[in-house]
């Protein structure tokens, strides 16, 4: 391997793809500080902001996914795909990577396909327990496929699979000894039981409706709630409830110090994105998962089931959440034995060194 290997990392679209990509890049830089890394994302998507903020160069492809329920918007898609493959070929010709990494998201497909046409080895990092159509197709020619769940040989050639887990943001899962600091930052009583509700940076309508509807029960039990609404919902909730609704209720659009929120919580309510699940396994706190129904192939339910099978989480489906989510969360707070059992089993599923292992596999592919 040369002293300054060149690596392209492609993909994005959501935090679930971007955070693992940056974690892999950081691990590569720790192992080979002289390596050159170029990201390729989708123009107008959040990676075009987040990746430069993490200190890496990114170029964008004009690519988008299939728009459900709109034939007109999909008419231009074949032209976008062809244009993106051409642009990806141009990027590869100019940058001359030794290896390409695909983390999923719109930009991943054209770049990995271009790499296969140029005979450049590529690695796929599949975050979910259910592989999407593009990754299944690209998996046939991949040199290595790093996965986070068991039974992935139903999607990929078994001899190419390595179970590494999903890379997580190290600073987010470092919660040891931070319970009081978390309570202080969020202006909460460290002695009171606390529920953390998080629907990701954009928020989750079902989680927000479930909490808002049952706030009186939460307050009646003298339980605290850290309620991260997401940016789509924050304004409406604040207009209805006010910023200082009740001393036990912290309503926040976004959690900048996720480690402190995790540290302050006794029970966590969350969607079931693969990146979030990887974090929760390392956090080791009782969790209720409400998978989003608005994702391809219902993969969040499949992610959640991988935990439920191991008695490591409670699953409530999106349809039932408004009625039973808060009730079940309050019961879980009281049931210490169940909480400890879930935490213990969750911790057993943690794969903490995913970023380093994947980075090693990437470097092994360089001729």
C-alpha positions as CSV (number, residue, x, y, z in Angstrom):
1,X,0.0,0.0,0.0
2,X,1.3,3.5,-0.9
3,X,1.9,6.0,1.9
4,X,-1.0,8.3,0.7
5,X,-3.9,6.1,-0.3
6,X,-6.8,7.9,-2.0
7,X,-10.3,6.9,-0.9
8,X,-13.7,8.0,-2.0
9,X,-16.6,7.7,0.4
10,X,-20.0,8.0,-1.3
11,X,-23.6,8.4,0.0
12,X,-25.7,10.3,2.5
13,X,-29.2,11.8,2.5
14,X,-29.8,11.3,6.2
15,X,-27.8,11.4,9.4
16,X,-28.1,7.6,9.4
17,X,-25.8,7.5,6.4
18,X,-23.6,10.6,7.0
19,X,-22.5,9.9,10.6
20,X,-21.2,6.4,9.9
21,X,-19.4,7.8,6.8
22,X,-17.7,10.5,8.8
23,X,-16.8,7.9,11.5
24,X,-15.1,5.7,8.9
25,X,-13.2,8.7,7.5
26,X,-12.0,9.7,11.0
27,X,-10.9,6.1,11.7
28,X,-9.0,6.0,8.3
29,X,-7.3,9.3,9.2
30,X,-6.3,7.8,12.7
31,X,-4.8,4.7,11.1
32,X,-3.1,6.4,8.0
33,X,-2.9,10.2,8.7
34,X,-1.6,10.8,5.2
35,X,-4.6,9.3,3.4
36,X,-6.6,11.5,1.0
37,X,-10.4,11.3,1.4
38,X,-13.0,12.7,-0.9
39,X,-16.7,12.5,-0.2
40,X,-19.3,12.3,-3.0
41,X,-22.9,13.2,-2.0
42,X,-26.2,14.3,-3.5
43,X,-26.5,18.0,-4.3
44,X,-28.9,19.8,-1.9
45,X,-28.9,17.0,0.7
46,X,-27.6,17.4,4.2
47,X,-24.2,15.8,3.6
48,X,-23.2,18.9,1.5
49,X,-23.3,20.8,4.9
50,X,-22.4,18.1,7.4
51,X,-19.3,16.7,5.7
52,X,-17.4,20.0,5.3
53,X,-18.3,20.8,8.9
54,X,-16.5,17.6,9.8
55,X,-13.4,18.8,7.9
56,X,-13.7,16.8,4.6
57,X,-14.1,17.9,1.0
58,X,-17.3,16.8,-0.8
59,X,-18.5,17.0,-4.4
60,X,-22.2,16.7,-5.3
61,X,-24.1,14.6,-7.9
62,X,-27.5,15.8,-9.2
63,X,-29.3,12.6,-8.1
64,X,-32.5,12.0,-6.2
65,X,-34.6,8.9,-5.3
66,X,-38.0,7.7,-6.6
67,X,-40.7,10.1,-5.5
68,X,-43.6,8.0,-4.2
69,X,-47.0,8.9,-5.6
70,X,-45.7,11.3,-8.3
71,X,-45.2,9.9,-11.8
72,X,-44.3,13.4,-13.2
73,X,-41.4,13.9,-10.7
74,X,-40.0,10.5,-11.6
75,X,-39.9,11.2,-15.4
76,X,-36.5,12.8,-15.2
77,X,-35.0,10.2,-13.0
78,X,-33.3,8.0,-15.7
79,X,-31.6,11.1,-17.1
80,X,-30.4,12.1,-13.6
81,X,-29.0,8.5,-13.1
82,X,-27.1,8.6,-16.4
83,X,-25.8,12.1,-15.7
84,X,-24.7,11.0,-12.2
85,X,-22.8,8.0,-13.5
86,X,-21.1,10.2,-16.0
87,X,-20.1,12.7,-13.3
88,X,-19.0,9.9,-11.0
89,X,-16.7,8.5,-13.8
90,X,-15.3,12.0,-14.2
91,X,-14.7,12.3,-10.4
92,X,-13.0,8.9,-10.4
93,X,-10.8,9.8,-13.4
94,X,-9.7,13.0,-11.8
95,X,-9.2,11.9,-8.1
96,X,-7.9,8.4,-9.0
97,X,-9.0,6.6,-5.9
98,X,-7.4,3.3,-4.7
99,X,-10.7,2.2,-3.2
100,X,-14.3,3.4,-3.0
101,X,-16.7,3.0,0.0
102,X,-20.5,3.2,-0.3
103,X,-22.6,3.9,2.8
104,X,-26.0,4.0,1.2
105,X,-28.1,7.0,0.1
106,X,-28.7,8.4,-3.4
107,X,-25.1,9.2,-4.4
108,X,-23.8,5.8,-3.4
109,X,-25.2,3.8,-6.4
110,X,-23.7,5.8,-9.3
111,X,-20.3,6.1,-7.6
112,X,-20.0,2.3,-6.8
113,X,-21.3,1.5,-10.3
114,X,-18.7,3.8,-11.9
115,X,-16.0,2.2,-9.7
116,X,-17.1,-1.3,-10.9
117,X,-16.8,-0.1,-14.5
118,X,-13.2,1.2,-13.8
119,X,-12.2,-2.0,-12.0
120,X,-11.6,-0.2,-8.7
121,X,-12.3,-2.3,-5.6
122,X,-15.3,-1.1,-3.5
123,X,-16.7,-1.8,0.0
124,X,-20.4,-1.5,0.9
125,X,-21.3,-0.5,4.5
126,X,-24.9,-1.7,4.9
127,X,-26.5,-0.2,8.0
128,X,-29.9,-1.9,8.0
129,X,-31.1,-5.4,8.6
130,X,-32.9,-5.3,5.3
131,X,-30.8,-4.3,2.3
132,X,-32.2,-2.0,-0.3
133,X,-32.4,-2.8,-4.1
134,X,-29.4,-0.8,-5.1
135,X,-27.1,-2.3,-2.5
136,X,-28.3,-5.9,-3.3
137,X,-27.4,-5.3,-7.0
138,X,-24.1,-3.6,-6.2
139,X,-23.2,-6.3,-3.7
140,X,-22.6,-8.9,-6.4
141,X,-19.4,-7.1,-7.5
142,X,-18.3,-5.6,-4.1
143,X,-15.0,-6.8,-2.7
144,X,-16.4,-6.7,0.9
145,X,-19.7,-6.0,2.5
146,X,-19.7,-4.8,6.1
147,X,-23.0,-5.4,7.9
148,X,-24.6,-4.7,11.4
149,X,-27.1,-7.5,11.6
150,X,-27.2,-11.3,11.3
151,X,-28.7,-13.3,8.4
152,X,-27.6,-10.8,5.7
153,X,-26.6,-13.7,3.4
154,X,-30.2,-13.5,2.1
155,X,-29.2,-10.3,0.3
156,X,-25.4,-10.6,-0.3
157,X,-22.9,-13.4,-1.2
158,X,-22.0,-15.0,2.1
159,X,-18.2,-15.1,1.4
160,X,-18.1,-11.2,1.1
161,X,-20.0,-10.4,4.4
162,X,-18.3,-9.3,7.5
163,X,-20.4,-8.4,10.6
164,X,-18.8,-5.2,12.0
165,X,-21.7,-3.3,13.4
166,X,-22.5,0.3,12.5
167,X,-20.0,3.1,13.3
168,X,-21.3,5.6,15.8
169,X,-20.3,9.1,16.9
170,X,-18.0,8.3,19.8
171,X,-18.8,11.6,21.6
172,X,-22.5,10.8,21.6
173,X,-22.2,7.4,23.4
174,X,-19.7,8.6,26.0
175,X,-22.2,9.0,28.8
176,X,-20.2,7.6,31.8
177,X,-20.5,9.8,34.9
178,X,-22.6,12.4,33.1
179,X,-26.0,11.9,34.7
180,X,-25.8,15.0,36.9
181,X,-24.3,17.1,34.2
182,X,-27.1,16.1,31.8
183,X,-29.8,17.0,34.4
184,X,-28.1,20.3,35.1
185,X,-27.8,21.3,31.4
186,X,-31.5,20.4,30.8
187,X,-32.6,22.1,34.1
188,X,-34.0,18.8,35.4
189,X,-34.1,17.2,38.9
190,X,-31.4,14.4,38.8
191,X,-33.4,12.5,41.4
192,X,-36.6,12.2,39.3
193,X,-37.3,9.5,36.7
194,X,-36.8,10.8,33.2
195,X,-38.0,9.7,29.7
196,X,-36.1,10.8,26.6
197,X,-38.1,11.0,23.4
198,X,-36.2,11.5,20.2
199,X,-37.4,11.2,16.6
200,X,-34.2,12.3,14.9
201,X,-33.2,15.7,13.6
202,X,-36.4,16.1,11.5
203,X,-38.6,14.7,14.2
204,X,-41.4,12.0,14.2
205,X,-45.0,13.1,14.1
206,X,-46.3,10.0,15.8
207,X,-44.0,10.3,18.8
208,X,-44.8,14.0,19.1
209,X,-48.6,13.4,19.0
210,X,-48.3,10.5,21.5
211,X,-46.4,12.7,24.1
212,X,-48.5,15.8,23.6
213,X,-51.8,13.8,24.1
214,X,-50.6,12.2,27.3
215,X,-48.6,15.0,29.0
216,X,-51.1,15.1,31.9
217,X,-50.4,11.4,32.8
218,X,-46.6,12.0,32.7
219,X,-46.9,15.0,35.0
220,X,-49.4,13.2,37.3
221,X,-46.6,10.5,37.9
222,X,-44.1,13.3,38.6
223,X,-41.9,12.0,35.7
224,X,-39.7,14.3,33.7
225,X,-39.5,14.2,29.9
226,X,-36.8,15.4,27.5
227,X,-38.8,15.9,24.4
228,X,-36.9,16.4,21.2
229,X,-39.5,17.4,18.7
230,X,-37.5,17.8,15.5
231,X,-37.5,21.0,13.3
232,X,-40.7,20.2,11.4
233,X,-42.8,20.1,14.6
234,X,-41.2,22.4,17.1
235,X,-42.9,25.7,16.2
236,X,-46.4,24.2,16.2
237,X,-45.9,22.5,19.6
238,X,-44.4,25.6,21.2
239,X,-47.4,27.7,19.8
240,X,-49.8,25.3,21.4
241,X,-48.0,24.6,24.7
242,X,-45.6,27.5,25.3
243,X,-41.8,27.2,26.0
244,X,-42.3,26.7,29.7
245,X,-45.2,24.3,29.7
246,X,-44.3,22.6,33.0
247,X,-41.0,22.3,35.1
248,X,-41.0,18.5,34.3
249,X,-41.2,19.0,30.6
250,X,-38.2,20.1,28.4
251,X,-39.3,20.8,24.8
252,X,-36.4,21.1,22.4
253,X,-36.2,21.3,18.6
254,X,-32.8,19.6,18.5
255,X,-30.4,18.1,21.1
256,X,-26.9,19.4,20.5
257,X,-25.4,17.5,23.5
258,X,-27.0,14.1,22.8
259,X,-24.6,12.4,25.2
260,X,-25.9,14.5,28.1
261,X,-29.6,13.7,27.1
262,X,-28.8,10.0,27.0
263,X,-27.0,10.3,30.4
264,X,-30.0,12.0,32.0
265,X,-32.6,9.5,30.8
266,X,-33.9,6.4,32.5
267,X,-36.0,5.2,29.6
268,X,-35.6,6.1,25.9
269,X,-38.3,6.3,23.3
270,X,-37.0,6.4,19.7
271,X,-37.5,5.5,16.1
272,X,-35.5,2.5,14.9
273,X,-33.0,3.8,12.4
274,X,-29.9,1.6,12.2
275,X,-27.5,4.3,13.4
276,X,-29.7,5.1,16.4
277,X,-29.9,1.4,17.3
278,X,-26.1,1.1,17.2
279,X,-25.9,4.0,19.7
280,X,-28.6,2.6,21.9
281,X,-26.7,-0.7,22.2
282,X,-23.7,1.2,23.6
283,X,-25.9,3.4,25.8
284,X,-27.4,0.3,27.5
285,X,-30.6,1.9,28.8
286,X,-34.2,0.5,28.5
287,X,-35.6,1.5,25.2
288,X,-39.0,1.5,23.4
289,X,-38.7,1.5,19.7
290,X,-41.5,2.9,17.4
291,X,-40.4,2.1,13.9
292,X,-41.2,4.6,11.2
293,X,-43.6,3.3,8.6
294,X,-42.4,5.8,6.0
295,X,-39.2,4.0,5.0
296,X,-38.2,1.7,2.2
297,X,-39.1,-2.0,2.7
298,X,-40.3,-1.2,6.3
299,X,-36.6,-1.7,7.3
300,X,-37.0,0.1,10.7
301,X,-39.4,-2.7,11.8
302,X,-36.9,-5.3,10.7
303,X,-34.1,-3.4,12.6
304,X,-36.2,-3.3,15.8
305,X,-37.2,-6.9,15.5
306,X,-33.5,-7.9,15.6
307,X,-33.4,-6.4,19.2
308,X,-36.9,-7.7,20.2
309,X,-35.8,-11.2,19.3
310,X,-33.0,-10.9,21.8
311,X,-35.3,-9.4,24.5
312,X,-33.3,-6.2,24.2
313,X,-36.1,-3.7,23.4
314,X,-39.8,-3.2,23.4
315,X,-41.5,-2.6,20.1
316,X,-44.7,-0.5,19.7
317,X,-46.0,-0.1,16.1
318,X,-46.7,3.3,14.8
319,X,-50.5,2.8,14.6
320,X,-50.8,1.9,18.3
321,X,-48.3,4.5,19.7
322,X,-50.8,7.3,20.3
323,X,-52.8,5.1,22.6
324,X,-50.3,3.0,24.5
325,X,-46.7,4.5,24.1
326,X,-46.8,6.7,27.2
327,X,-48.6,4.1,29.3
328,X,-46.0,1.5,28.5
329,X,-43.1,3.9,29.1
330,X,-44.4,4.8,32.5
331,X,-44.9,1.1,33.3
332,X,-41.3,0.4,32.2
333,X,-40.0,3.1,34.5
334,X,-41.6,1.3,37.4
335,X,-40.5,-2.2,36.4
336,X,-36.9,-2.2,37.4
337,X,-36.4,-5.9,36.8
338,X,-37.5,-5.6,33.2
339,X,-35.5,-2.4,32.6
340,X,-32.3,-4.1,33.9
341,X,-32.9,-7.2,31.7
342,X,-33.5,-5.1,28.6
343,X,-30.3,-3.0,29.3
344,X,-28.2,-6.1,29.9
345,X,-29.4,-7.8,26.6
346,X,-28.9,-4.5,24.7
347,X,-25.3,-4.2,25.9
348,X,-24.6,-7.7,24.7
349,X,-25.5,-6.6,21.1
350,X,-23.1,-3.7,21.1
351,X,-20.3,-3.7,18.5
352,X,-18.2,-0.7,19.7
353,X,-15.2,-0.8,17.3
354,X,-17.1,-0.8,14.0
355,X,-15.4,2.3,12.6
356,X,-11.8,0.9,13.1
357,X,-12.7,-2.6,11.8
358,X,-14.3,-1.1,8.6
359,X,-11.4,1.2,8.1
360,X,-9.0,-1.7,8.3
361,X,-11.1,-3.6,5.7
362,X,-11.0,-0.6,3.4
363,X,-7.2,-0.4,3.6
364,X,-6.8,-4.1,3.0
365,X,-8.5,-3.6,-0.4
366,X,-5.8,-1.2,-1.6
367,X,-3.5,-3.0,-4.0
